[in-house]
Amino acid sequence: MLEEFLLDYALMAVQIFLVVGGYLNAKSWASSVTKSAFDFFPRLWLRYRRLTIPLLAALSVSVAATALVRPYFDHSSLSNAPALIQVVAHIFLLQDVLHLEAFSAGVWYVAIDFQLFAMAMVCASLAQAWQGISGKGSVIRKAFGFWVILILCSLFVWNLNPLGEIWGTYFFGAYGLGLCVGAWRYSGIKISARTLGILIFSVGAVASAYSPRARLMLAIATALLLCWYEANDCKAIQSLKWKWIREVSNASYAIFLIHFSISVLVSTVVFNFWSENKAANALGLWVSFGLSVWIGRLIHQSIEMPKPTWSRWLQWAATLLATCTCVMLLG
């Protein structure tokens, strides 16, 4: 029953990640969009490095782990031996666009996140250029308008085509809702957070009536919770201020990246020695979870947190290339 539930509904959690991701990104740079120092390409490349440096490290582990367990663990989740074009595609987050097999679970989400960030930044840059010409209104308000257009296009057109899942346009409906809620305070639009929530609910209701989607309802619900949070002046929830929650939250991206490799290694051991033992399988699940959190935190501290320079990016790109080369030569 648990397996069926995860297969059918686990991916719906992506909608929460998308809305919250858009919200946090808007909060982190919305105030700087109005400044003349706002630059599109420096911010875009910084985002790329922040995403890919820990990703390249995790993929190096994934390729090695997959090669190690392949003779002992025949499972559909394991990728085939890497090819050079796959390595290049992963380095530049193009594996799904080029219809190439991914080295690890969840790599597609990193590529989508980068595409969505780029789309949001293009809108912000266009808004700033427009502001420079008109000299009237608010840069954020103009960006807000561009985002709304993309949200409507996504909800009523792009999101209805399952083949579009390799592009950020498919997911911009959810991501854009988070952007709008996160940038609301900076936009100068004279509506309350409650009114914003009503507007979001109305758009979601119309889009759901046009084409019912459970994932859309979850995205709308998440955006409404963020509107409620904004209406309460973003007051911290006391029960979430514990140190361990903050530390795990900060390392969540690294944990997400490394969990596949850890799961593959633990699953191989359990499969070969206790495949029919339910207690051992349950224990393996918790061991995999615990190791993912522990190693993910180490990756966060040692690889993700240091300044994401191009030299460090080149180092980890070379590490992935070297790992894949070794696997190709030995395999």
Secondary structure, 3 states (H helix, E strand, C coil): CHHHHHHHHHHHHHHHHHHHHHHHHHHHHHHHHCCCCCCHHHHHHHHHHHHHHHHHHHHHHHHHHHHHHCCCCCCCCCCCCCCHHHHHHHHCCCCCCCCCCCCCCCHHHHHHHHHHHHHHHHHHHHHHHHHHHHCCCCHHHHHHHHHHHHHHHHHHCHHHCHHHHHCHHHHHHHHHHHHHHHHHHHHCCCCCHHHHHHHHHHHHHHHHHHCCCHHHHHHHHHHHHHHHHHHCCCCCCHHHCCHHHHHHHHCHHHHHHHHHHHHHHHHHHHHHHHCCCHHHHHHHHHHHHHHHHHHHHHHHHHHHCCCCCHHHHHHHHHHHHHHHHHHHHHC
